[in-house]
Amino acid sequence: MARLILAILLASGAMFADSKVIAVNVDGVERHAVVYSPRKTAAKAPLIFVFHGAGDTAANFSGAALERAWPQAVVVYMQGLPREGSYGPGGYWQTENGQTGDRDLKFLDAALAQIRTSRPIDDARVYAMGFSNGAKFVYLLWAERPNLFAALGPVAGQHAPSLRITVPKPLIHVAGEQDHQNDIELQKGSIEMARRVNGATEKGAPCGKHCAQYAAVSDSMGAPVMTVLHPGAHVYPSETIVRFFKRFSGTAALP
């Protein structure tokens, strides 16, 4: 199975001069990711981790093309592992602490360590975007690795009720009103949780089509929440997410 996944990822990466597949060992299992790097940069690069939906692959989800929206960033499309008893290269992500031996949290840590050895990374500009099952993993990352990320972008997914999220963090949540895979009301519940944690309790201000931004009552103790609640279903507007990420370095908003 691992060889099949790697072959698919290599086939995808071979089409682009600035992409490669990395492999890391996690508890004796070889894990893979497709990494897009800027061809030329003289400074430390921003870093975006991207997590596909359930049953998908990193190679396929690289079609989200966040590297095109932010050419100066290193973009890492992480490959999940199949569920027990499932077939094919499609992978899944844990959604709660302790599931599957925390294999995916460990994968993130190992991939980050390897990437840091290969090129300069701006540790104040590390981000995570996830779609569907990947969005649920992003919420887990908020709970378990909050100090790693400058901002987070879950799309079409919600947090597990067991998560304890306490550290304010800039967040953009994208959801479709016609989403029949992850209930829109559960996603709205995650948005309300995010607003409470971030202290973003003020009335939302319009920020574009279907977009609202909720500012933190105190910038020193909170963080903003942006929502894009569109009339569609499962979609991911990469450029909108990247524009949001670009505004944040560490916990401070950039002009």
C-alpha positions in Angstrom: 0.0 0.0 0.0 2.8 2.4 0.9 4.5 1.8 -2.4 1.3 2.5 -4.3 0.7 5.8 -2.5 4.3 6.8 -3.1 4.0 6.0 -6.8 0.9 8.2 -7.1 2.6 11.0 -5.3 5.8 10.8 -7.3 3.8 10.8 -10.6 2.1 14.0 -9.4 5.2 15.7 -8.2 7.2 14.9 -11.4 5.1 17.3 -13.4 6.3 20.3 -11.4 10.0 21.5 -11.1 9.3 23.0 -7.7 7.7 19.9 -6.1 9.0 16.8 -4.5 7.8 13.9 -2.3 9.2 13.5 1.2 9.1 10.4 3.3 9.3 10.3 7.1 9.1 7.3 9.5 6.4 7.4 12.1 6.4 4.5 14.5 7.9 2.2 11.8 5.4 3.4 9.1 6.6 5.4 6.1 4.5 8.5 5.7 4.6 10.8 2.6 3.8 14.4 1.6 4.0 16.4 -1.5 6.1 19.6 -0.9 6.0 22.7 -3.2 8.8 25.1 -2.6 9.5 28.6 -4.0 12.0 28.3 -6.8 13.8 31.5 -5.6 13.7 33.1 -2.2 16.3 35.0 -0.2 14.3 34.9 3.1 12.7 32.5 5.4 9.5 31.1 3.8 6.0 30.8 5.2 4.8 27.2 5.6 1.3 25.9 4.9 0.3 22.3 5.9 -2.7 21.1 3.9 -4.9 18.1 4.8 -7.2 16.4 2.3 -10.7 15.0 2.9 -11.6 11.4 3.8 -10.6 8.9 1.2 -8.6 11.4 -0.8 -4.9 11.6 -1.6 -2.3 14.4 -1.3 -1.6 14.1 -5.0 -5.3 14.7 -5.9 -5.8 17.4 -3.3 -2.8 19.3 -4.5 -5.3 20.6 -7.1 -6.3 23.1 -4.4 -3.1 24.9 -5.6 -2.4 27.0 -2.5 1.2 27.4 -3.9 -0.2 29.4 -6.8 -2.1 31.7 -4.5 1.1 32.2 -2.4 4.2 31.5 -4.5 6.6 32.6 -1.8 5.3 29.9 0.6 6.3 26.3 1.1 3.1 24.3 0.8 2.9 20.7 2.1 0.1 18.4 1.0 0.1 15.7 3.7 -1.0 12.1 2.9 -3.3 10.3 5.3 -3.3 6.6 5.9 -6.1 4.2 5.0 -8.6 3.1 7.6 -8.3 -0.5 8.8 -10.1 -2.7 6.3 -10.2 -0.1 3.6 -8.6 -0.4 0.1 -7.0 2.0 -2.3 -4.6 4.9 -1.7 -7.1 7.2 0.0 -6.3 8.3 3.5 -8.0 9.6 6.6 -7.0 11.8 9.6 -7.5 11.3 13.3 -10.0 13.8 14.8 -9.4 13.3 18.6 -6.4 13.1 20.9 -5.2 9.6 21.3 -6.9 8.0 18.3 -4.7 5.6 16.2 -1.8 6.2 18.6 -1.7 9.9 17.6 -0.2 8.7 14.3 -1.2 11.9 12.5 0.0 14.4 15.2 3.3 12.5 15.1 3.4 12.7 11.3 3.0 16.5 11.4 5.8 16.8 14.0 8.1 14.5 11.9 7.3 16.3 8.6 7.9 19.7 10.1 11.3 18.6 11.5 12.4 17.3 8.2 11.3 20.4 6.3 13.1 22.6 8.7 16.4 20.8 7.8 16.0 21.3 4.1 15.2 25.0 3.9 14.8 28.1 6.1 11.2 28.4 7.5 9.7 31.4 9.1 8.5 29.8 12.4 6.2 32.8 13.0 4.3 32.1 9.7 3.2 28.4 9.9 -0.4 27.7 8.9 -2.8 24.7 8.5 -5.7 24.3 6.1 -7.9 21.2 6.0 -10.9 20.0 4.0 -13.8 17.9 5.5 -12.0 15.2 7.5 -8.9 17.3 7.1 -10.7 20.2 8.7 -11.5 18.1 11.7 -7.8 17.4 12.0 -7.1 21.1 11.8 -9.3 21.7 14.8 -7.4 18.9 16.6 -4.2 20.7 15.8 -5.7 23.9 17.3 -6.3 21.9 20.5 -3.0 20.0 20.6 -0.4 22.2 18.8 -1.8 25.8 19.2 1.5 27.5 19.6 2.8 26.2 16.3 0.4 28.0 14.0 -0.1 31.6 13.2 -3.6 31.0 11.8 -5.9 28.1 10.8 -8.3 27.4 8.0 -10.8 24.5 8.4 -13.1 24.0 5.4 -16.4 21.9 5.5 -15.7 20.2 8.8 -16.2 20.7 12.5 -14.4 20.0 15.8 -14.9 16.8 17.8 -16.9 17.5 21.0 -14.1 16.1 23.1 -11.5 18.7 22.1 -10.4 21.2 24.7 -9.4 24.4 22.7 -8.3 27.2 24.9 -5.6 29.3 23.1 -7.0 32.1 20.9 -5.9 31.7 17.3 -6.9 33.5 14.1 -9.2 31.3 12.2 -11.1 31.3 8.9 -13.9 28.7 8.6 -15.5 28.0 5.1 -18.8 26.2 5.0 -21.5 25.5 2.5 -25.2 25.8 3.4 -25.9 22.8 1.2 -23.2 20.6 2.7 -24.7 17.1 3.1 -21.5 15.4 4.3 -20.7 17.5 7.3 -23.8 19.1 8.8 -23.8 22.9 8.4 -25.3 23.3 11.9 -22.4 21.4 13.5 -20.0 23.6 11.5 -21.8 26.7 12.8 -21.4 25.2 16.3 -17.6 25.1 15.7 -17.6 28.7 14.5 -19.4 29.8 17.7 -16.9 27.8 19.8 -14.1 29.5 17.9 -15.6 32.9 18.5 -15.9 32.2 22.3 -12.3 31.0 22.5 -11.0 33.9 20.5 -13.1 36.5 22.3 -14.5 37.5 18.9 -18.0 38.2 20.2 -18.6 41.5 18.4 -21.1 41.8 15.6 -19.6 40.4 12.3 -18.5 43.0 9.7 -18.9 42.2 6.0 -15.6 41.3 4.3 -16.8 40.2 0.8 -19.3 37.9 -0.8 -20.8 35.5 1.9 -17.9 36.7 4.2 -18.1 38.1 7.8 -15.3 38.9 10.1 -15.6 38.9 13.9 -13.0 41.0 15.7 -11.6 40.1 19.1 -12.8 42.4 21.9 -9.1 42.6 22.9 -6.3 42.2 20.4 -3.9 41.4 23.2 -5.9 38.5 24.5 -8.0 37.3 21.6 -8.0 36.7 17.8 -10.4 37.3 14.9 -12.7 34.7 13.3 -13.6 35.0 9.6 -16.4 33.0 8.1 -17.3 32.3 4.5 -20.8 30.7 4.6 -21.7 30.2 0.9 -24.8 28.7 -0.7 -22.9 25.7 -2.2 -21.7 22.4 -0.8 -18.1 21.0 -0.5 -15.7 23.6 -1.9 -12.5 25.3 -0.8 -11.7 28.8 -2.0 -7.9 28.7 -1.7 -7.2 32.3 -2.5 -9.5 33.5 0.2 -7.8 31.3 2.8 -4.4 32.4 1.7 -5.3 36.1 1.9 -6.5 35.5 5.5 -3.2 33.6 6.3 -1.1 36.4 4.9 -2.4 38.8 7.5 -1.0 37.0 10.5 2.5 36.4 11.7 2.7 34.6 15.1 -0.2 36.1 17.0 0.1 39.6 15.7 -2.0 41.0 12.8 -0.1 42.5 9.9 -1.3 45.6 8.0 
